[in-house]
Amino acid sequence: MTTATKEPLVRIEGLHKFYGQHHVLRGIDLEVNQGEVSVVIGPSGSGKSTMLRCVNLLETISAGRISVGGNLIGYREVNGRLHDLKTKQIAAQRREIGMVFQRFNLFPHKTALYNVMEAPVQVKGQSRDSARKRAMELLDRVGLADHSGHYPSQLSGGQQQRVAIARALAMDPQLMLFDEPTSALDPELVGDVLEVMKDLAKSGITMIVVTHEIGFAREVGDRLTFMDAGVVVETGDPREILVNPQHPRTKEFLSRVL
C-alpha cells in the first residue's frame, strides 16, 4: 500500500449527471490519493461507469466539479464562474488520464505493437523509433512481447485487454481508469488481466477501478466505494467493508455477490 499524500490526486465534488429527465449521478463526492487503488462496486445502473466517463471527459457533467492533479477538468474558473475549456485544452487534459474499457476498442487493422505506438506518435509527436521501443517494453510488461506482430483477431479477449492496458500506459498518464475491464472476458482469461492490474498497483500508479471482482478489491484496493442509484452509499477500507458493511444496502448487495 502507498502512503497517501495530503492533497488528493482526484477530487470529485457534488457531481450530478442528467440524461434528459434521468438523474444518473446524484451528488457524488469522492477523493483518490496519489498512488491509491480506489475500487468502485455496485449493481448495474448505479452510475459507476458514468462517473468514470465524467472524469475522463467522455461525458459532460451537469453540476459539480472534478479536479485531477489540482486542475479542474473540462472547465476553468474565472471570478467564481466556470467556463468550458476549448477542444484542444480538453484533449490535453484527457492525455493525462488513461482509460481501459469493457470492450477493448483496438484498431483491428493494426498489430498489437502499432496499437500501442499509435497515440504517442500521433498525439504526443514521439519519434516512431522511440514509440516502438516503449511499446515493446509495455507489451513485455503485460506478458505479450511475443505477440507484438499479432492483429486483434489473432488474440484472445484477455490478450486484447492486456494490449489495451499497454496502449493506455503508453501515454504515461497520471491516472488510470478501468471500467469493468474483465466483464467481457471468459472466466479463464480474467486472471491474466487482474495480474497485470495488480502489478500496476504495486508500481504506484493511481487507479480507479470499476469492477465486480470482489477478490481484487479485497487484495489490492486501498479504498472501496459502494454506489447505488447514483449515490455513494458507503466508502472505506475494503477489508472492513467486505467483512462488516455498515449500510443495509451494502450488506444486501454483498450478500448476493460474495
C-alpha positions in Angstrom: 0.0 0.0 0.0 1.1 3.5 -0.8 1.4 6.3 1.8 -1.3 8.9 0.9 -0.3 12.5 0.2 -2.2 15.4 1.8 -3.7 16.7 -1.4 -5.8 14.1 -3.3 -4.9 13.5 -6.9 -8.5 13.2 -7.8 -11.3 15.2 -6.2 -14.9 14.8 -7.2 -17.3 17.2 -5.6 -21.1 17.3 -5.9 -21.1 15.5 -9.2 -24.5 15.3 -10.9 -25.3 13.9 -14.3 -28.7 14.0 -16.2 -29.7 12.3 -19.4 -32.8 14.3 -20.2 -35.0 13.8 -17.1 -33.0 10.8 -16.0 -30.9 11.7 -12.9 -28.0 9.3 -13.2 -25.5 10.8 -10.7 -26.9 12.5 -7.6 -24.2 14.4 -5.9 -21.1 12.2 -5.9 -18.2 13.1 -3.6 -15.0 11.0 -4.0 -11.3 11.5 -3.3 -8.4 9.4 -4.6 -4.9 10.0 -3.2 -1.7 9.7 -5.3 -0.7 6.1 -5.7 -4.0 4.8 -4.4 -6.1 2.0 -5.9 -9.8 3.1 -5.5 -12.2 0.3 -6.3 -15.9 1.1 -7.1 -18.6 -1.6 -6.9 -22.3 -1.6 -7.1 -25.2 -3.0 -9.1 -25.7 -2.4 -12.8 -27.2 1.1 -13.4 -25.8 2.6 -10.3 -23.8 5.2 -12.2 -20.3 3.8 -11.8 -19.3 3.9 -15.4 -20.9 7.3 -16.0 -18.8 8.7 -13.1 -15.6 7.3 -14.8 -16.6 8.8 -18.1 -17.1 12.2 -16.5 -13.6 12.0 -15.0 -12.2 11.3 -18.5 -14.3 14.0 -20.2 -16.2 11.4 -22.3 -19.4 12.8 -20.7 -20.1 16.4 -19.8 -21.2 17.0 -16.2 -24.5 18.6 -15.2 -23.3 20.0 -11.9 -20.4 19.8 -9.6 -16.7 19.7 -10.3 -13.8 17.2 -10.9 -10.1 18.0 -10.3 -7.2 15.8 -11.3 -3.7 16.8 -10.2 -5.1 20.1 -8.9 -6.5 21.0 -12.3 -10.2 21.5 -12.9 -11.4 19.0 -15.5 -13.3 20.4 -18.5 -13.5 23.9 -17.2 -11.6 26.9 -16.0 -12.7 29.1 -13.1 -12.8 32.9 -13.5 -14.1 35.0 -10.7 -16.1 32.1 -9.3 -17.7 31.2 -12.6 -16.9 28.1 -14.7 -16.1 28.4 -18.4 -15.8 25.5 -20.8 -12.3 24.6 -22.0 -11.6 24.6 -25.7 -11.4 21.3 -27.5 -7.6 21.4 -27.7 -7.4 22.1 -23.9 -9.7 19.2 -23.2 -7.6 16.9 -25.4 -4.5 17.9 -23.4 -6.3 17.0 -20.1 -7.5 13.7 -21.5 -3.9 12.7 -22.4 -3.1 12.6 -18.7 -5.9 10.1 -17.9 -5.6 6.6 -19.3 -8.8 4.6 -19.7 -9.4 0.9 -20.2 -12.9 -0.1 -21.3 -15.1 -3.2 -21.1 -14.6 -3.7 -24.8 -11.0 -3.4 -26.0 -11.5 -0.8 -28.7 -8.3 -1.8 -30.5 -7.7 -0.9 -34.1 -8.5 -4.2 -35.9 -6.2 -3.4 -38.9 -3.1 -2.7 -36.7 -0.9 -5.1 -34.9 -0.6 -5.1 -31.1 2.7 -3.1 -31.5 1.1 -0.5 -33.7 -2.0 -0.2 -31.4 0.3 0.7 -28.5 2.5 3.0 -30.7 -0.2 5.0 -32.3 -1.2 7.6 -29.7 2.4 8.5 -28.6 3.3 9.1 -32.3 0.1 10.8 -33.4 -0.8 12.7 -30.3 2.5 13.3 -28.5 4.7 13.6 -31.5 7.1 10.9 -30.4 9.5 9.5 -33.0 8.5 6.1 -34.3 11.7 4.5 -33.0 11.2 5.9 -29.5 7.5 4.9 -29.5 8.3 1.4 -30.8 10.9 0.8 -28.1 8.5 2.0 -25.4 5.6 -0.1 -26.9 7.7 -3.2 -26.8 8.6 -2.5 -23.2 5.0 -2.2 -22.3 3.9 -5.3 -24.2 6.6 -7.2 -22.3 5.3 -5.8 -19.1 1.8 -7.2 -19.8 3.3 -10.5 -21.0 2.7 -10.1 -24.7 6.1 -9.2 -26.2 6.0 -12.3 -28.3 2.6 -11.3 -29.7 3.6 -7.8 -30.9 3.0 -8.7 -34.5 -0.4 -10.2 -34.0 -3.6 -8.5 -35.0 -6.5 -8.2 -32.6 -8.4 -11.0 -34.4 -5.4 -13.3 -33.6 -5.6 -12.6 -29.9 -7.8 -13.9 -27.1 -10.1 -11.4 -25.3 -7.7 -11.4 -22.3 -4.7 -10.7 -24.6 -6.6 -7.9 -26.3 -7.4 -6.3 -23.0 -3.8 -6.5 -21.9 -2.8 -4.7 -25.2 -5.4 -2.1 -24.3 -3.8 -1.6 -20.9 -0.4 -1.3 -22.6 -1.9 1.3 -25.0 -3.2 3.4 -22.1 0.1 3.2 -20.3 2.0 4.4 -23.4 0.7 7.9 -22.8 2.3 7.9 -19.4 -0.9 9.1 -17.7 -1.0 10.3 -14.1 -4.3 8.4 -13.6 -5.6 5.1 -14.9 -9.4 4.4 -15.1 -10.7 0.8 -15.5 -14.3 0.4 -16.5 -15.2 -3.2 -15.7 -12.1 -4.4 -17.6 -12.8 -8.2 -17.1 -16.6 -8.2 -17.6 -16.4 -9.1 -21.3 -13.9 -11.9 -20.8 -14.3 -15.7 -20.4 -13.7 -16.7 -16.8 -10.4 -18.4 -17.5 -9.0 -15.3 -19.1 -9.8 -12.9 -16.2 -6.8 -13.9 -14.1 -4.2 -12.7 -16.5 -5.7 -9.3 -16.8 -6.1 -9.0 -13.0 -2.4 -10.0 -12.5 -1.4 -7.1 -14.8 -3.5 -4.7 -12.8 -2.1 -6.0 -9.6 1.4 -5.3 -11.0 0.4 -1.8 -11.9 -0.9 -1.2 -8.4 2.4 -2.3 -6.9 4.2 0.1 -9.1 2.3 3.0 -7.5 0.1 4.1 -10.4 -3.1 5.8 -9.2 -6.1 3.8 -10.3 -9.9 4.0 -10.2 -11.3 0.6 -10.9 -15.0 -0.2 -11.5 -15.3 -3.9 -11.2 -17.3 -6.9 -10.0 -14.1 -8.7 -8.9 -14.5 -8.6 -5.2 -11.3 -10.6 -4.7 -9.4 -7.9 -6.5 -10.9 -5.2 -4.2 -10.0 -7.2 -1.1 -6.5 -7.9 -2.2 -5.4 -4.8 -4.0 -7.8 -1.9 -3.1 -6.8 0.9 -0.8 -10.3 2.2 -0.8 -13.7 0.6 -1.6 -16.7 2.6 -2.6 -20.2 1.1 -3.0 -22.5 3.0 -5.3 -26.3 2.5 -5.8 -28.9 4.6 -7.6 -26.4 7.4 -8.4 -25.1 8.0 -4.9 -22.1 6.9 -2.8 -23.7 4.6 -0.2 -20.5 3.6 1.7 -16.8 4.1 1.4 -13.8 3.0 3.4 -11.2 0.2 3.8 -12.1 -2.7 1.5 -11.2 -5.3 4.2 -13.5 -3.6 6.7 -16.5 -3.0 4.4 -16.4 -6.5 2.9 -16.3 -8.1 6.3 -18.6 -5.7 8.2 -20.6 -3.4 5.9 -22.4 -0.7 7.8 -25.2 0.3 5.4 -28.1 -2.1 4.9 -28.0 -1.7 1.1 -24.2 -2.6 1.1 -25.0 -5.7 3.2 -27.7 -6.7 0.8 -25.5 -6.3 -2.3 -22.5 -8.1 -0.8 -24.7 -11.0 0.5 -25.7 -11.6 -3.1 -22.2 -11.3 -4.8 -20.0 -12.9 -2.2 
